[in-house]
Amino acid sequence: MALCLIVSIFALPMTMFAQTGISAEEHILNELRRAGIPNAAVAVIQGEETSFILKDSELDTLFELASVTKPITAFGVLLLEDMGLLSVNDPVNLHLPWFEVRYNGVLVPHEDITIYDLIHHTSGIAQNENRFPRAELTETTDEFIARLIGMELDFYPSTSGAYSNMAYAILGLLIEAVSGQSYDDFMTQQVLHPLGLYNTFTNPQQARDTGRNVSGHVFGFLQARPGTRGVYRNIIDVPPGGIYSCVSDMARWAGIQLGLVDVPEQFARIVQRSHTLRNDSDIFVDDGGFFRGYFFAGGWVQNVETGHLEHAGGGTAGWTTKIRIFPESNTAVVVLANLRLGISTDNLARMSLDAVVNGTFISLGQDWQRWVDRWFTLITVLGVVYFCQFVWKAIKLRKQLQGGAMIKSNFSSKSLKGLSGVIFSIACLVFYYIFPYVLLDTTRASLLNNWVTSFGVAAIAIWINVLHDVFSWWIKEFVKLPDAT
């Protein structure tokens, strides 16, 4: 019931309001504080001028980029093409001989699934974690590859579009196979450093070793708490979403996309290539989810009506990131935050851009994850109350049995009348275990890792509630107290 209420209000619109005597920077910082974000860095690029807004961070503070990593990985693949080492029209199997996929149980011909499909999210490889869970921390790369072989596709390649982290993990394997280098070495030596991105790391441990990184956070019990995400291996987890960078490097990266930063001609050519959409059919305009109304490009998505280029928001256990680029006005906005938010990343970007560029102050709106956390926190508190009642009733029953109370053995239809409370508590338990996965289309493991931390604890509280109600019903119906004398 609580979750239904949350769902009905989480999409509350942003509101515009006037403030006097306050700067754009102060407004942005106030909104970031109100959102409960521990550390954040914002850059607004307007031609040759860049404004930085920093909340408890520096220009070189390192954040995980989450899925904003994908355009960088795609750039690496397109560089290999420009070097003549592959063509994006090559079958994936040409460079990864183990790569075999199925559709409706039938092997897909190698030529029907290409590198182009992986880059543009048209491969059919499942994003749904119920279908294909992410790699386990204990899993080796070889074990991961073995699990990929013969995977079942959601749709036939090049017939539709759907966002896929797994496709970009495979692109990381492809970069290694074609370049003869590790993903880390190739991306650092051939892409990041030549582009002047010296504070961007494809090795998460190296980023942590600098001492300039901040920890990711998720909501839990009414405050932001450090996330539980561990140190993942490069080849499996970094290409889709594990690069670390800082706001100054990401502002430079955005400027490179706009052509405001001088780079070698080869790189400028690849930048334009990465902005190129699939042009053979408009079926790729919509995956039915976050990217409604956008085409997939080379790691980016693009609004074909406005020409706006972006990654539609990075989000992982503890991080929220966003880059939006507006070529027609030579402006861009970068937002890096170490908190997994329920606020739309579009809201973060729009709020920052409007405040700096237009002087328009907009509220971020309600964060639905904070509402979820409040309800699960309340459920947990109630669980403690029910546990205390359970213990008290157990002690009371023991004393009653010692005082002559009897356990009745008969069961009648009248006993069923008191089951309404039990039925309701069981319904709440079923609701808890089913509804979130239907709503968010994910697995319990992923929710426990990415969602509010109070979610997992609430399960114990609900189970205690069920046991309490069953115990209370049993005492009422089957314990006969001695007659008063």
Stockholm file with secondary structure:
# STOCKHOLM 1.0

chainA/1-485         MALCLIVSIFALPMTMFAQTGISAEEHILNELRRAGIPNAAVAVIQGEETSFILKDSELDTLFELASVTKPITAFGVLLLEDMGLLSVNDPVNLHLPWFEVRYNGVLVPHEDITIYDLIHHTSGIAQNENRFPRAELTETTDEFIARLIGMELDFYPSTSGAYSNMAYAILGLLIEAVSGQSYDDFMTQQVLHPLGLYNTFTNPQQARDTGRNVSGHVFGFLQARPGTRGVYRNIIDVPPGGIYSCVSDMARWAGIQLGLVDVPEQFARIVQRSHTLRNDSDIFVDDGGFFRGYFFAGGWVQNVETGHLEHAGGGTAGWTTKIRIFPESNTAVVVLANLRLGISTDNLARMSLDAVVNGTFISLGQDWQRWVDRWFTLITVLGVVYFCQFVWKAIKLRKQLQGGAMIKSNFSSKSLKGLSGVIFSIACLVFYYIFPYVLLDTTRASLLNNWVTSFGVAAIAIWINVLHDVFSWWIKEFVKLPDAT
#=GR chainA/1-485 SS CHHHHHHHHTTCCCCBCCCSSCCHHHHHHHHHHHTTCSSEEEEEEETTEEEEEEESCCTTCBEECGGGGHHHHHHHHHHHHHTTSCCTTSBHHHHCTTCCEEETTEECCGGGSBHHHHHTTCSCCCCCTTTSCCCCTTCCHHHHHHHHTTEECSSCTTSCCCCCHHHHHHHHHHHHHHHSSCHHHHIIIIIITTTTCTTCBSSHHHHHHTTCBCCCEEEETTEEEECCCCCCCHHHHHHHHTCEECHHHHHHHHHHHHTCSCCCHHHHHHHHHHTCCCCSCGGGGCCSSTTTTEEECSSCEEETTTCCEEEEEEEETTEEEEEEEEGGGTEEEEEEESSCCSSCHHHHHHHHHIIIIICCCBCCCCCHHHHHHHHHHHHHHHHHHHHHHHHHHHHHHHHHHHTTCEECCCCCGGGGGGGHHHHHHHHHHHHHHHHHHHHHTCCHHHHHHHSCTHHHHHHHHHHHHHHHHHHHHHHHHHEECCCCC
#=GC SS_cons         CHHHHHHHHTTCCCCBCCCSSCCHHHHHHHHHHHTTCSSEEEEEEETTEEEEEEESCCTTCBEECGGGGHHHHHHHHHHHHHTTSCCTTSBHHHHCTTCCEEETTEECCGGGSBHHHHHTTCSCCCCCTTTSCCCCTTCCHHHHHHHHTTEECSSCTTSCCCCCHHHHHHHHHHHHHHHSSCHHHHIIIIIITTTTCTTCBSSHHHHHHTTCBCCCEEEETTEEEECCCCCCCHHHHHHHHTCEECHHHHHHHHHHHHTCSCCCHHHHHHHHHHTCCCCSCGGGGCCSSTTTTEEECSSCEEETTTCCEEEEEEEETTEEEEEEEEGGGTEEEEEEESSCCSSCHHHHHHHHHIIIIICCCBCCCCCHHHHHHHHHHHHHHHHHHHHHHHHHHHHHHHHHHHTTCEECCCCCGGGGGGGHHHHHHHHHHHHHHHHHHHHHTCCHHHHHHHSCTHHHHHHHHHHHHHHHHHHHHHHHHHEECCCCC
//
